[in-house]
Amino acid sequence: MNNKQNAYKKRGVDYRSPATLLTLPREYYQSEAIYAEEVEKIFYKRWLFVCREEEIPEPGDFQTVAIGDESLIVVRDAQNKIQAHFNVCRHRGTRICKAEKGHFSSGVIQCPYHAWKYDLSGGLKAAPLLNDVADFEKTDYALFSAHVGIWGGFVFINLAEAPVPFEEEMGALMNRFEDWNLPDLRIAHKLEYKLKCNWKIILQNYQECYHCPGVHPMLSKRTPFRGAVHDCFEGAVIGGYMEMTERRGSMTMDGKAAAPPVCKVSGEDLQRVHYYSVFPNLLLTPHPDFVLYHRIRSVALDRIGNDCFFLVHPDVLADHKLMERFQSAVKFWDLTNQEDWQVCEQMQLGLKSHRFKRGRYSPFEDIAYAVDQEVLKALGHKPAEME
């Protein structure tokens, strides 16, 4: 029995009849009530990818992150530790910081309303005119903090008071991609997209290549869709890899490598491109010569921001000729992304129809079905029935 059969058997699906796998009902893409439930039970409870460590390299550097109605300040503190504080003053609830990113030059986070001041670790340093109040203790009024987890230079936060431990939630990632030395890689390029579709559509699209022959003619030449191998079907980490047709090639406009192999990447990984979604908002795609990743930011039921980043070794970043060559990878993935975004937005529009209830997945969309099951599990909803 192969990996797919084992995975299907484990979750009680008849592998011999994969066409019986049903999609989520249309309401999961059109219902404001379900979306509100997703915000509460997924975005406020699960580990979310927010940035790379290198994006806040020095003490005082920060980024603000919007999650539903919440706002978080992700900051590097004076001890060089990354913290995540709720962006709300403990005095009267004022949102402290409006900037998307910046630097607290004085090492102080100050509320703009009544000038309460906090240190970078969130402790209250000053509350004007309250020093002489007998029952006022600064230690009782530190900023509320979220949990922080770091893997491979990727920074995650969790807003829940008692979340599943980071290492447990991300267990399938912990020993993967060590040959890439991910913490040492650096951002070489960023593509920003704003899309009119539900966040789940992007995860599903990323995890299946059934659509590739018709939507991605160039990608299909580089990695034939029938060759996908999936080894993670359950939990927060879902995905696998595809074999590339070009020997020692990569996902570029001409199929040739965009840069030398990353760090210690060797053997079979020189012929593979990996595709893993880290539920609910990171798409991670290590190549032999660079790493691509997407940060998904759900802003409404049918609106997302999708930031696409490219990581390379610092030696590549410092070499002008190599960076010129690397543009072939950027062009390839920008083209491929645009092809995906068009059909994802068309799916969102089509799902407005009340005539559509739910569809059937093909045998090549088993991994998209796995994404659906993680959504249902997180929401506490009944698993999608099979006919």
Residue pairs with C-beta under 8 A, 6 or more apart in sequence:
1 9
3 229
3 230
3 231
4 15
4 230
4 366
5 15
7 230
7 233
7 234
7 366
7 370
8 14
8 15
8 18
8 366
9 15
10 233
10 234
11 233
11 234
11 373
13 20
13 21
13 386
14 20
14 386
18 361
18 362
18 363
18 366
19 360
19 361
19 362
19 363
20 360
20 386
20 387
21 360
21 361
21 365
21 366
21 369
21 384
21 386
22 358
22 359
22 360
22 361
22 384
22 385
22 386
22 387
23 358
23 359
23 360
23 361
23 369
23 372
23 384
24 200
24 358
24 372
24 375
24 376
24 384
25 357
25 358
26 351
26 353
26 354
26 356
26 357
26 358
27 34
28 34
28 198
28 200
28 375
29 198
29 200
29 201
29 301
29 302
29 348
29 351
30 301
30 351
30 352
31 301
32 301
34 379
35 198
35 300
35 301
37 379
38 298
38 375
38 378
38 379
39 67
39 68
39 298
40 68
41 378
41 379
41 380
42 280
42 375
42 378
42 379
43 67
43 68
43 159
43 280
43 298
44 67
44 68
44 70
44 159
44 160
45 158
45 159
45 160
45 163
45 378
46 158
46 163
46 169
46 236
46 279
46 280
46 378
47 149
47 156
47 157
47 158
47 163
47 164
47 166
47 169
47 170
47 236
48 65
48 67
48 156
48 157
48 158
48 159
48 280
48 281
49 154
49 155
49 156
49 278
49 281
49 282
49 295
50 63
50 65
50 72
50 74
50 84
50 155
50 156
50 157
50 295
51 63
51 65
51 74
51 155
51 295
52 153
52 154
52 155
52 187
52 309
53 82
53 150
53 153
53 154
53 155
53 183
54 153
54 186
54 187
55 61
55 63
55 101
55 187
56 62
56 63
56 74
56 75
56 76
56 82
56 155
57 76
58 76
58 103
59 76
59 77
59 78
59 79
59 80
59 107
59 120
60 75
60 76
60 103
60 104
60 105
60 107
60 120
61 75
61 76
61 101
61 102
61 103
62 73
62 74
62 75
62 76
62 97
62 101
62 102
62 103
62 104
63 73
63 74
63 100
63 101
64 71
64 72
64 73
64 74
64 87
64 97
64 98
64 99
64 100
64 101
65 71
65 72
65 74
65 84
65 157
66 297
66 299
67 159
70 86
70 87
70 159
71 86
71 87
71 88
71 95
71 97
72 84
72 85
72 86
72 87
72 146
72 157
72 159
73 84
73 85
73 86
73 87
73 96
73 97
73 109
74 82
74 83
74 84
74 148
74 155
74 157
75 82
75 83
75 84
75 85
75 104
75 109
75 120
76 82
76 83
76 120
77 83
77 119
77 120
77 121
78 107
78 119
78 120
78 121
79 121
81 121
82 148
82 150
82 155
83 120
83 121
83 122
83 145
83 148
84 145
84 146
84 147
84 148
84 157
85 109
85 118
85 122
85 143
85 144
85 145
85 146
86 143
86 144
86 145
86 146
87 95
87 96
87 97
88 94
88 95
88 96
88 143
88 144
89 95
89 96
89 111
89 113
89 114
89 116
90 116
90 124
90 141
90 142
90 143
90 144
91 111
91 113
91 114
91 116
91 127
91 141
92 113
92 114
94 111
94 112
94 113
94 114
96 109
96 110
96 111
96 112
97 109
104 120
107 119
107 120
108 117
108 118
108 119
108 120
108 125
109 117
109 118
109 119
109 120
109 122
109 143
110 116
110 117
110 118
111 117
114 128
115 126
115 128
116 124
116 126
116 127
116 128
116 141
117 124
117 125
117 126
117 127
118 124
118 125
118 142
118 143
119 125
122 142
122 143
122 144
122 145
123 138
123 139
123 142
123 143
124 138
124 139
124 141
124 142
124 143
125 138
127 136
127 138
127 141
130 136
146 157
146 158
146 159
147 157
147 158
147 159
147 160
147 163
147 166
148 155
148 156
148 157
149 155
149 156
149 157
149 158
149 166
149 167
149 170
150 156
151 166
151 170
151 173
151 174
152 173
152 177
152 180
152 182
152 183
153 182
153 183
153 184
153 185
154 182
154 282
154 293
156 166
156 170
158 166
163 169
167 174
169 235
169 236
170 236
170 237
170 278
171 235
171 237
172 232
172 235
172 236
172 237
173 237
173 276
173 278
176 276
177 274
177 286
179 262
179 263
179 264
179 265
179 266
179 269
180 262
180 263
180 264
180 265
180 286
180 291
181 262
181 263
181 264
182 291
182 311
184 263
184 313
184 314
185 262
185 291
185 311
185 312
185 313
185 314
186 311
186 312
186 313
186 314
186 317
187 309
187 310
187 311
188 290
188 310
188 311
188 312
188 316
188 317
188 323
188 326
189 309
189 310
189 326
189 330
190 307
190 308
190 309
190 310
191 307
191 308
191 309
191 330
191 333
191 334
191 337
192 305
192 306
192 307
192 308
193 305
193 306
193 307
193 308
193 337
193 341
194 303
194 304
194 305
194 306
195 202
195 303
195 304
195 305
195 306
195 341
195 344
195 345
196 302
196 303
196 345
196 348
197 302
197 304
197 341
197 344
197 345
197 347
197 348
198 298
198 301
198 302
198 304
198 348
199 280
199 281
199 296
199 298
199 304
200 371
200 372
200 375
201 344
201 347
201 348
202 283
202 294
202 296
202 304
202 306
202 344
203 277
203 279
203 280
203 283
203 296
203 371
204 368
204 371
204 372
205 211
205 340
205 343
205 344
206 275
206 277
206 283
206 294
206 340
207 238
207 239
207 275
207 277
207 367
207 368
207 370
207 371
208 364
208 365
208 367
208 368
209 220
209 223
209 225
209 228
209 242
209 364
210 225
210 362
210 364
210 365
211 343
212 219
212 220
212 225
213 220
213 225
215 339
215 340
215 343
216 336
216 339
216 340
218 253
218 332
218 335
218 336
219 251
219 336
221 245
221 255
222 244
222 245
222 246
222 249
222 251
222 255
223 242
223 243
223 244
223 245
223 251
223 273
224 242
224 243
224 245
225 242
225 364
226 364
227 242
227 243
228 240
228 241
228 242
228 364
228 367
229 240
229 241
229 242
230 238
230 239
230 240
230 366
230 367
231 239
231 240
232 238
232 239
232 240
232 276
233 366
233 367
233 370
234 370
234 373
234 374
235 279
235 374
236 278
236 279
236 374
237 276
237 277
237 278
237 279
238 276
238 277
238 279
238 367
238 370
238 371
238 374
239 274
239 275
239 276
239 277
239 284
239 367
240 274
240 275
240 276
240 367
241 272
241 273
241 274
241 275
242 272
242 273
242 275
243 271
243 272
244 250
244 251
244 255
244 271
244 272
244 273
245 255
246 255
246 256
247 271
248 257
248 270
248 271
248 288
249 255
249 256
249 257
250 256
250 257
250 258
250 273
250 287
250 288
250 289
250 290
250 329
251 273
251 287
251 329
251 332
251 333
251 336
252 258
252 328
252 329
252 331
252 332
253 328
253 331
253 332
254 328
256 328
257 288
257 289
258 287
258 289
258 290
258 325
258 326
258 328
258 329
259 289
259 290
259 312
259 313
259 316
259 322
259 325
259 326
260 289
260 313
260 316
260 322
261 270
261 288
261 289
262 286
262 287
262 288
262 289
262 290
262 291
262 312
262 313
263 313
265 288
265 289
269 288
270 288
271 288
272 288
273 285
273 286
273 287
273 288
274 284
274 285
274 286
274 287
275 283
275 284
275 285
276 283
276 284
276 285
277 283
277 284
277 371
278 284
279 371
279 374
279 378
280 296
280 378
281 295
281 296
281 297
281 298
282 293
282 294
282 295
282 296
283 293
283 294
283 296
284 291
284 293
285 291
285 292
285 293
286 292
287 329
289 312
289 329
290 310
290 311
290 312
290 316
290 326
290 329
291 310
291 311
291 312
292 308
292 309
292 310
292 311
292 329
292 333
293 308
293 309
293 311
294 306
294 307
294 308
294 309
295 306
295 307
295 309
296 304
296 305
296 306
297 304
297 305
297 306
297 307
298 304
299 305
302 348
306 337
306 341
308 333
308 334
308 337
310 326
310 329
310 330
310 333
312 326
315 322
316 322
316 323
316 326
317 323
350 356
358 384
361 368
361 369
369 384
372 384
373 383
373 384
376 382
376 383
376 384
377 383
